[in-house]
Amino acid sequence: MCPPEHFRVTYSINPWMDPGKPVDLPLAVTQWEHLRDRYRVLGHTVEELEPQPGLPDMVYAANGALVVDGRVLGARFAYPERTAEAAAHLAWYRGHGYEDVREPEHINEGEGDFAVTPSWLLAGRGFRSSPLSHGEVQEFFGRPVIGLDLIDPRYYHLDTALCVLDDTVDGEVMYYPEAFSPGSRAVLARLFPDALIATEADARAFGMNAVSDGHHVLLPQTAQGLFEPLRERGYEPVGIDLGELLKGGGSVKCVTAELRG
């Protein structure tokens, strides 16, 4: 995770960003710290990436790389406003014992557009990550990649429309179907016939932008329609308020890069 020390909204690269809406920075920091501390209370280790001046979106740490089996593929951002973040993320991984670290050839925005399941890597495309990155990711990690087309600009990253809930053999996900093309919806229905299907209200509350450890699901507290369905499936939903960071188009998952291996 990266503290939002320099977070602000001075440009717009997604429909949620409005430079005309001021950010309460002290509140943003407090909300971020609450999420960080909640992870630790639940028994997880949180490493922190030092924020850099002039890079307000560094707080969205999930976009900086994809880590699977201890291997790291860095990001190549679609917009110049975020380009310099990529080097900061790669430097962190190289400085913390990761030996197999690669700079990508094609545009990809890390875990923003890649979700890891036990059997596949689900890969979003349409607004940010290039379709060419899918082959690069498959070759690097040696895992099959399944491309999914995003069609609603409000859900510009895969992690705004889909969340992996557990890492059992079959895997379980929740997603918002209308964020995807008809063909991609059919693929998801075939892969995950028992998926938790989100409503528009919960998608607009960024309910898919969640992090699950297989039991606890940390998600925006305003995505109330997901809480009872999650409980019925044996999960424990944990509501988090990241309202200030949502002004930049991100919530729980966006600010959390998962270190796998």
N, C-alpha and C positions, 0 to 999 in steps of 0.2 A: 504494500500500500504506500501511497505517496501523500503526505499531508498537503492540504489545500492552502498552503501559506500564501501562494501568489494567485489563487483562483479569482477570476472575475470573468464577466462576459462582455467582451469588447468587439466581437465579431460574431457572425452567424454562419455556421456550416451545417446546421440541421434545424428542422422546424421548431424545436423547443427553445432555441437560443434567441433571445431578444436583448440586444445591447441597451435598449431603453429601460429595462427592468434592473434596478440596482441589486447588487448582491450584498447581503449582510455577512461580511467575512468572518467576524467573531462567531456568529451563529453557525456558519458553514464549518468552521474548525471544530466547534463543540459537537455538532452532529457527526462529523467524521470520527472524532475521538470516541464517541459513544459506540459506533460500529466497531472500531478497532478493539476497544476494551471488551465489548461483548464477545468477539471472537476468542479473546484470551480467557474470559470466564468460562467459555465452552470447551476449553482445553486445547485450542489451536495456537500455533506459533505464528506471530505476525512480524515480518521483516519490513523495514521502512526504507523507501527510496527518497533520497534528499531532493526536495523540490528546487527548481531553478528559476530565477527571475526571467520574466518574458515568456514563460511557457505555462499559461494559466490552466491548460487542460491536462497537465501531468498528473493531476489528481485521479484521472481516469486510467489507473495503472493497468487494467486488463488489456488495454489496447497496445501495450508496448512489446509484447512477445507472446509466443505460444510455447509452453513447456510440457513435454510428454516424455516419460521414462528418463528424465534427467537430461534430455536434449532440448536445446533452445533454438527456435527460429525467431529471429527478430521481426520487427514491423517495418513496413515502408508505407508511410501515411499518404492518403489521397490528397490532402490539402496542405499547402505550404505552411500554413499557420502552425501545424503540428510536426513538421518534418524533423526538427531538431530533437524532439523527444526520443526518437529511435536510438540515437547514439547513447543517450543517458541510460536507457534501459539495458542496452547491450553491455555497457561498461559495468553496470551493477552485477549482471550475471557473471561476467568474466572475473570480477573482483570477489565473487563469493563462491568460488570453487567449481563452477560449471565449466567443463572442458570442451564439450561439443556445442559450440555456439556459432550460428551461421547468420550472416546478413542475407536477407532475401533479394531475389532478382525482381520479383513482381510485387505490385501493391497488395498488401494485406494489413489488416489492423488487429492482429493478434486474436485474443479471445473475444474481441468484439464480434468477429465473424466466424470463429471456430469453436465448436462445442465438442467436448470429448465424451464419448460413451465407451463401454467395454469393447464394442465390436467395430465402431466406426468413428470417424471424425466428421461431424456435420459442419457444412461450410456454407455460409451465406454469401450472396452476391447480388448485385443490382444497384447498389448505391456507393459502396466504399471498396471492398476488396475485389480485385480483379479475378475473373474466372481462371486466368492463367496461374494464379497462386494455388489453385486446388491441386494441380499436378505437382507443383513444387513441394507442397506440404505432404502429399502422399509419398513422394519419392524420398523425402528427408526422414519422415517418421516410420515409413513402412507400414502404414495403416490405411485401409480403404477410406477414401473421401467421398462423401455424398453431397453433391451440390444442391442448394436450395435457393430458389429465386425469391427475393424480397420485392414487393411491388408497392408498398405504402411508404412514402418518404418519412412518415412519423416513426417508422420502425426500420431505421436505416442500417442497423447492425443486427445480426442474428440474436445477440444477447438481449435485445429489446423485445423479442418475439418468441423466444424459446428458452427453457431452462432444463438442464439435466438434473434429475432429482436423486438418482442413486447410481451406483456402479456395479450392480449385480449383472449377471451374464446377459440377461435380456435388456436391462436398463429400463428406466422409466423417465418420462419427460412431461412437462406441461408446456403448452404453446397456444398462441393465438392464431387460428387458421387464416383469418382474413389478411394477415400480413404477408401471406405467401401466394404465389401463383397457383392456379388450379392443379397443374402437374405436380408441383412441390407439395401441395396439400395431400394429393393422392399418395405420394411417396411416404410422407409422414404417417398417414393413416395405415399404410401397409407395414411400416417398420414398427410403429407404436400403436397398435389397435386399442390399447387400454389407457392411452395418454389422458392426462387431465386437460380438458379444453377450457381455455379462459374466455371470459366475456370481453366485450369491447371496453366496458368500464374498468375492468381490472388491467387490461392492456394499457389503457390510457394512463392509469396510475403507475405504470412501469412495473406491474406485478411480475412480469417475466424476467425482469432484471434482478434476479435473485441468486443467492448462493446456498447450496445444500451440501451438508456433510453426510447425507444418507439418513439422517434423522431430523436434525434441526434445519429448517428452511428460513433463512434470513431474507426478508423481502419488505418492500415499502408498506408502512402501516396503513396506508390508504387503500391498498388492494384487498379490501375486506372480504370480497366475494370468494377469495381463494383460501381463506383460513379454514373454514369448515371442511371443504373438499380435501384439503391436505391432511387434516386430522383424521378424516375417515379412511385415509390410505396409510395411516400409521406414522405420519410426520408430525413434528412439532413446529408450527409456524412461529416465527419471532419477528414481530413488527418493528421496523426501523424508520425513523424520520430523517430523510436526507433531502428535505424540501429545497434547501438552498442549492445543493449540487444538482438537483433536477433542472434548475434554470440553465444548466449547460448541456442538458440532454443525457444525464446519467444518474444511476442510483446504485444499489448495493453491489451488483455484479461489476458495473463499470469501474468501480473504485477498488476492485479486488482481483489481483492476478494470482492464480492458483499455481503453486510450485509442486509439480507432480514428479517425484523422484529426485 
